[in-house]
Amino acid sequence: MKKLIALFAVSAVASTSAVAGIALSGSASVSYDDNGALASATTYDADLVITGTNGGTTVTVGMDLEGQAGPATTSATMASKIGPVTISADMYDEVSAVADTGAGGQSTEGSAAQDTGVTISLDAPIGDATVGVDNSGNVTISGSWSGIALSHTSKSAGDTTTASGSIAGMDVSVTNKAGATTWSLGTTVSGVGLTLASSQKVTATFGLAGNTMVVTSVPKTASAAAVAGVAGSATLGTWGVDAVKSYATVAISRSLTSGATLAATYNTLDDSLTLKASVAF
C-alpha cells in the first residue's frame, strides 16, 4: 500500500511539473561613489523575480535580497485570462510612504485596501480598434492606424490619451493626462541616439571604442510645497520638493566577458564620480 501511495505521489509531481513552469530572473550591483566633497560611500542592490506559469495564469513575486533583515517581498501579483476577460490581483500591501528626501513622494501610508485589490477587465475587438472596460468603470479604446498607436482611457481621475509611432525616422510619443501634455522625441543622427522630452531633458548615446557613452542634460527642478495627508483616506499627501539646479551626467559603460557590466558616471551637480558593476540574469 505504501508503495502505491509513493508511486501516486511521484506521478502527481511529474504531471504538475509538466504543465507548470517557474522562471527566475533578477539583477545585482555594487556601486562606489566618491560623492565629490562629501564622504565616499559604497552601496549594494540585489533583486530577484520569481515567475510561475500554469496555462494562462501567471504569478509573479518580486524580492529585495540586500539588507540585514534578509529577503523582503516587494510585489506579489497574479494574472489570468478567461476568454476576453482578464483578472489581475495585486496581493502585496507595500510600504509606499518614506522619509522626506526633498524630492516629493507619498507622505502618508496607504491602507491595505488601497494597496491591494482585484481588477477585472474585458477587451473586445471592434473593427481596427479594441474596446476595454474594467471593474472601476474605466473605458479604453486602443488600436494602430497607419503605423501610429493610439489609446484613449476615460476615467473619473482624468482622461488619458496617448499616441506613439515613427514619423520620418523619428520616434514620437505624446501623452495627454487630465489636460496636461507630455511628449518625447527620439532619433539617430550620424550614429548618435538622441532623445528630447517635454521636461527639457536631453540624452545623447554614443558608441565609443567598444563602450557606450551616454550624456544627459537634466533641467532644473522647481520647489513645491508639501500636501498634507490623512491616514486611511484617499488623501495620502506628498512631501515638499526641493529646488535643484540643472546639471549634466556623463556615463561610460562596457559589457565584460564575465557577463557583468562596468559603468563610470560623472555628475556635475556635486562633482562626483560613481563606479558601478552590475549583472542581470
C-alpha positions in Angstrom: 0.0 0.0 0.0 2.9 2.4 0.9 4.5 1.7 -2.5 1.2 2.6 -4.3 1.0 5.9 -2.3 4.6 6.7 -3.1 4.1 5.9 -6.8 1.0 8.1 -6.9 2.9 11.0 -5.2 5.7 10.7 -7.8 3.2 10.6 -10.6 1.4 13.7 -9.3 4.7 15.7 -9.0 5.7 14.6 -12.5 2.4 15.7 -14.0 2.5 19.0 -12.2 6.0 19.9 -13.4 4.9 19.0 -16.9 2.2 21.7 -17.0 3.6 24.4 -14.7 6.9 26.3 -15.0 8.9 28.5 -12.7 11.3 31.1 -14.1 13.9 33.1 -12.1 15.4 36.4 -13.1 17.0 39.3 -11.3 19.9 41.7 -11.1 22.7 42.7 -8.7 25.1 45.6 -8.5 27.7 47.2 -6.3 28.4 51.0 -6.6 31.2 53.1 -5.2 30.5 56.9 -5.2 33.2 59.4 -4.1 30.4 61.9 -3.5 32.5 64.9 -4.5 33.5 66.9 -1.4 31.5 64.6 0.9 32.5 61.3 2.3 32.6 58.4 -0.1 30.0 55.6 0.1 29.6 52.0 -1.2 26.0 50.7 -1.9 24.6 47.4 -2.9 21.4 46.2 -4.6 20.2 42.7 -5.4 16.7 41.8 -6.7 15.0 38.6 -7.6 11.8 37.9 -9.6 10.1 34.6 -9.4 7.5 33.9 -12.1 5.3 30.9 -12.0 3.1 30.0 -15.0 0.4 27.3 -15.4 -1.6 27.5 -18.6 -2.9 31.1 -19.0 -2.3 32.0 -15.3 0.9 33.8 -14.1 2.0 34.5 -10.6 4.9 37.0 -10.1 6.8 37.7 -6.9 9.5 40.4 -6.5 12.1 40.4 -3.7 14.8 42.6 -2.4 17.8 40.5 -1.3 20.1 43.0 0.3 20.0 44.3 3.8 20.4 43.0 7.3 16.7 41.8 7.5 17.3 39.4 4.7 15.0 38.9 1.7 12.0 41.2 1.6 8.9 40.9 -0.7 8.3 43.9 -2.8 5.5 42.7 -5.0 3.1 39.8 -5.5 0.6 39.6 -8.4 -1.5 37.0 -10.2 -3.0 37.4 -13.6 -5.3 35.1 -15.6 -7.5 35.2 -18.7 -10.9 33.6 -19.3 -11.7 34.3 -22.9 -11.7 38.1 -23.4 -11.8 38.6 -19.6 -8.5 39.4 -17.8 -8.3 39.1 -14.0 -5.4 40.7 -12.2 -4.8 40.6 -8.4 -2.3 42.7 -6.5 -1.8 40.8 -3.3 1.1 42.8 -1.7 0.4 45.6 0.8 3.5 47.7 0.0 5.2 50.3 2.3 4.9 53.3 0.0 5.4 56.2 2.4 9.1 57.0 3.0 11.0 59.7 4.8 11.2 63.1 3.1 14.1 63.1 0.7 13.3 66.6 -0.7 12.1 65.0 -4.0 8.3 64.7 -3.2 6.6 61.3 -2.9 3.7 60.0 -0.9 3.8 61.2 2.7 1.0 59.1 4.3 0.9 55.3 4.2 -2.0 53.8 2.3 -4.3 51.2 3.7 -4.2 47.5 2.7 -7.5 48.1 0.7 -5.7 50.9 -1.2 -2.6 49.0 -1.9 -4.1 45.6 -2.8 -7.1 44.6 -4.9 -8.5 42.8 -7.9 -9.0 44.3 -11.4 -11.3 42.6 -13.9 -11.3 43.9 -17.5 -12.9 43.0 -20.7 -11.4 43.6 -24.1 -13.4 43.2 -27.3 -12.2 43.9 -30.9 -14.4 46.3 -32.9 -13.1 46.7 -36.4 -9.5 48.0 -36.1 -9.9 49.1 -32.5 -10.1 47.3 -29.2 -12.6 48.4 -26.5 -11.9 47.6 -22.9 -13.7 48.2 -19.7 -12.7 47.3 -16.1 -14.5 47.0 -12.8 -13.6 50.6 -11.9 -15.6 51.8 -14.8 -12.6 52.9 -16.9 -13.2 52.6 -20.6 -10.2 52.3 -23.0 -10.2 52.4 -26.8 -6.9 51.5 -28.5 -5.6 50.5 -31.9 -3.0 51.2 -34.5 -3.7 53.1 -37.7 -1.1 54.0 -40.4 1.7 52.9 -38.1 0.5 55.2 -35.2 -0.6 53.5 -32.0 -3.4 55.4 -30.3 -5.1 54.8 -26.9 -7.7 56.8 -25.0 -8.9 55.9 -21.5 -11.9 57.6 -19.9 -11.8 57.6 -16.1 -13.0 59.8 -13.2 -9.5 60.8 -12.3 -9.0 62.4 -15.7 -9.0 61.1 -19.3 -5.6 59.9 -20.7 -4.8 59.9 -24.4 -1.5 58.6 -25.8 -0.1 58.4 -29.4 3.2 57.0 -30.5 4.9 56.0 -33.7 7.7 56.6 -36.1 7.5 59.6 -38.4 10.2 60.2 -41.0 12.7 58.2 -38.9 11.8 59.9 -35.7 10.1 58.1 -32.8 7.4 60.3 -31.3 5.3 59.8 -28.2 2.6 62.2 -26.9 0.5 61.8 -23.7 -2.3 64.0 -22.5 -3.5 63.2 -19.0 -6.2 65.3 -17.4 -5.4 68.2 -19.7 -1.6 68.1 -19.1 0.5 67.1 -22.2 4.0 65.5 -22.2 6.0 64.3 -25.2 9.3 62.8 -26.2 11.2 62.6 -29.4 13.9 60.1 -30.4 16.1 59.8 -33.4 19.6 58.8 -34.6 22.0 61.3 -36.2 25.4 60.1 -37.5 25.2 57.1 -35.2 24.3 59.1 -32.2 21.0 58.3 -30.5 19.2 61.5 -29.3 16.1 61.8 -27.1 14.3 65.0 -26.1 11.5 65.2 -23.6 8.9 67.9 -22.9 10.7 68.3 -19.5 13.7 69.7 -21.4 15.7 66.6 -20.6 18.1 65.7 -23.4 20.1 62.4 -23.8 22.7 61.5 -26.3 24.0 57.9 -26.7 27.4 57.2 -28.4 29.3 54.1 -29.4 32.9 54.7 -28.3 35.6 52.1 -28.9 33.5 49.2 -27.8 32.0 51.2 -24.9 28.7 53.0 -24.7 28.7 56.7 -23.6 25.5 58.5 -22.5 25.5 62.2 -22.0 22.4 63.6 -20.2 21.3 67.2 -19.6 18.8 67.4 -16.7 16.8 70.6 -16.4 16.4 72.4 -13.1 13.6 71.3 -10.7 11.3 73.9 -9.1 10.4 73.7 -5.5 6.9 72.6 -4.5 5.0 72.8 -1.2 4.1 69.7 0.8 0.5 68.5 0.7 -0.9 67.2 4.0 -2.2 63.6 4.0 -4.8 61.8 6.1 -4.0 58.2 7.1 -6.5 55.7 5.8 -8.2 58.2 3.5 -8.0 58.9 -0.2 -5.8 61.9 0.6 -2.3 60.4 1.0 -0.4 63.7 0.7 3.1 64.4 -0.7 6.4 65.6 0.7 7.7 69.0 -0.3 10.1 69.2 -3.3 13.4 71.0 -3.0 14.6 73.1 -5.9 17.6 71.6 -7.8 19.6 73.5 -10.3 20.2 72.0 -13.8 23.1 69.5 -14.2 24.6 67.0 -16.6 25.9 63.5 -16.3 28.3 61.5 -18.4 28.2 57.7 -18.2 30.5 55.3 -19.9 29.7 51.6 -19.7 31.2 48.4 -21.1 30.0 44.8 -21.2 32.6 42.4 -19.8 33.2 38.8 -20.9 32.3 37.8 -17.3 28.7 38.8 -18.1 28.8 41.9 -15.9 28.7 45.5 -17.0 31.1 48.1 -15.6 30.0 51.7 -15.7 31.5 55.1 -14.6 29.3 58.1 -14.2 30.3 61.7 -13.6 27.7 64.1 -12.2 28.3 67.9 -12.4 25.7 68.6 -9.7 28.0 67.6 -6.9 31.2 66.9 -8.9 31.0 63.2 -8.1 32.2 60.0 -9.8 30.4 56.7 -9.4 31.7 53.3 -10.3 29.2 50.6 -10.7 29.5 46.9 -11.5 26.2 45.1 -12.3 24.8 41.9 -13.7 21.3 40.9 -14.9 20.1 37.3 -15.2 
